[in-house]
Amino acid sequence: MRGDPDNPARPVAGTSLCALDEIPSPGSKGFRFREGEALFAGFVVRQGERLVGYVDSCPHAGWPLAGFAGRYLTRENDYILCAGHGALFQIDGGACVAGPCPGQALTAWPVAVRDGQVVTA
């Protein structure tokens, strides 16, 4: 059983994603889940021991944020970047601060660390 009736591929709370050490600090890592034809994409941003997770979908265009490079953060690691059109989002809260989506924000994907593992919350 998956965690969202609207997207059966979304993993349930407590699903292990990776070891915390697999995400650089500062840094990010994307995750994909498939259930039949449904696909769920999310990513986690790490800054020290602090983690935030978001659904990997630009609120303006609906496409994945990282593009072919697989990178979610700016070079300075201070904003989340949409590779498709350069929109910038705050790491805390996911609000758009530059680009074609003012007033919009990324959709949160709750994550936590348990026993050194990043898990869905």
Backbone torsions as a table, in degrees:
resi	resn	phi	psi	omega
1	MET	NA	132.9	179.7
2	ARG	-96.2	173.6	-169.8
3	GLY	-91.1	1.6	-174.8
4	ASP	-148.2	118.3	-179.9
5	PRO	-63.9	-24.7	177.6
6	ASP	-78.2	-21.8	177.1
7	ASN	-142.2	95.5	-176.9
8	PRO	-64.2	-11.5	178.5
9	ALA	-86.0	-12.0	179.6
10	ARG	-67.6	125.7	-175.7
11	PRO	-70.6	147.7	179.3
12	VAL	-71.6	160.0	175.9
13	ALA	-57.0	138.6	-180.0
14	GLY	93.9	-4.0	177.5
15	THR	-68.4	127.3	179.1
16	SER	-75.6	130.2	179.8
17	LEU	-99.0	-47.5	-179.3
18	CYS	-174.9	171.8	171.6
19	ALA	-72.5	144.2	179.2
20	LEU	-54.7	-38.1	-178.9
21	ASP	-65.0	-13.7	178.2
22	GLU	-78.7	-9.9	177.2
23	ILE	-109.5	118.2	-179.9
24	PRO	-63.8	159.5	177.9
25	SER	-126.6	116.5	-5.0
26	PRO	-75.7	151.7	179.5
27	GLY	177.3	-170.9	-176.0
28	SER	-154.1	164.2	178.7
29	LYS	-153.8	136.8	179.3
30	GLY	-97.3	156.1	-179.3
31	PHE	-138.6	142.3	179.0
32	ARG	-129.0	139.1	177.0
33	PHE	-133.1	141.0	179.3
34	ARG	-126.9	138.3	174.2
35	GLU	-137.5	103.1	-174.5
36	GLY	61.3	-123.8	179.2
37	GLU	-87.4	-12.2	-176.8
38	ALA	-81.4	143.5	177.9
39	LEU	-129.2	136.7	172.6
40	PHE	-120.9	131.4	177.8
41	ALA	-124.7	131.8	177.6
42	GLY	-142.9	167.9	176.0
43	PHE	-145.9	158.0	-179.0
44	VAL	-123.4	136.7	174.9
45	VAL	-110.5	133.0	179.1
46	ARG	-117.1	134.2	171.4
47	GLN	-134.4	98.2	-174.3
48	GLY	67.2	-126.8	178.3
49	GLU	-90.4	-3.5	-178.2
50	ARG	-88.6	132.7	178.2
51	LEU	-125.7	144.8	168.0
52	VAL	-134.5	147.3	179.1
53	GLY	-125.4	147.9	178.6
54	TYR	-140.3	152.9	170.0
55	VAL	-68.1	135.1	-176.3
56	ASP	-84.0	74.9	-179.9
57	SER	-153.5	123.4	177.9
58	CYS	-66.1	127.2	-179.3
59	PRO	-67.4	-17.9	179.6
60	HIS	-84.3	-45.9	-172.2
61	ALA	-114.9	-19.1	179.0
62	GLY	85.7	-3.0	-179.2
63	TRP	-90.2	165.4	177.6
64	PRO	-62.1	147.3	-176.2
65	LEU	-76.3	-38.2	-169.4
66	ALA	-74.3	-25.0	-176.6
67	GLY	65.1	-160.6	-175.2
68	PHE	-69.1	-25.5	-177.1
69	ALA	-73.1	-19.7	-179.1
70	GLY	72.2	16.6	-176.5
71	ARG	-105.9	131.8	-179.3
72	TYR	-103.3	-18.9	-175.1
73	LEU	-109.9	157.0	173.5
74	THR	-66.3	168.5	179.0
75	ARG	-57.5	-33.5	-179.5
76	GLU	-82.4	-4.7	-178.4
77	ASN	60.1	29.6	-177.4
78	ASP	-109.4	-10.8	176.8
79	TYR	-142.1	155.9	169.6
80	ILE	-84.8	135.4	-174.6
81	LEU	-116.9	132.4	169.7
82	CYS	-87.7	112.6	-177.5
83	ALA	-66.1	-22.3	-177.6
84	GLY	-69.4	-40.0	-178.4
85	HIS	-143.0	11.0	172.1
86	GLY	81.1	10.9	176.8
87	ALA	-62.5	146.3	178.0
88	LEU	-116.1	139.5	-179.0
89	PHE	-127.1	141.6	175.0
90	GLN	-64.3	142.2	177.0
91	ILE	-67.2	-44.3	176.1
92	ASP	-83.1	113.8	176.2
93	GLY	91.7	-20.9	174.8
94	GLY	73.3	14.0	-178.9
95	ALA	-68.7	140.1	175.9
96	CYS	-72.6	127.6	179.7
97	VAL	-115.5	-9.8	177.2
98	ALA	-159.6	144.8	178.6
99	GLY	112.3	-167.1	-171.7
100	PRO	-83.9	16.3	-176.3
101	CYS	-130.6	44.0	178.8
102	PRO	-59.9	141.5	-179.1
103	GLY	85.2	-7.2	178.4
104	GLN	-104.4	165.6	-179.5
105	ALA	-146.7	159.1	173.8
106	LEU	-68.2	154.9	177.4
107	THR	-87.8	124.4	-179.1
108	ALA	-64.7	145.1	173.3
109	TRP	-129.1	99.6	-173.5
110	PRO	-61.7	130.7	177.2
111	VAL	-135.8	162.1	179.9
112	ALA	-151.8	170.6	174.4
113	VAL	-112.8	127.6	176.3
114	ARG	-133.4	119.8	177.9
115	ASP	53.4	41.0	177.5
116	GLY	79.5	3.8	179.4
117	GLN	-111.2	139.3	172.5
118	VAL	-83.6	127.1	-177.9
119	VAL	-131.4	158.5	172.4
120	THR	-73.6	145.2	-177.6
121	ALA	-112.5	NA	NA
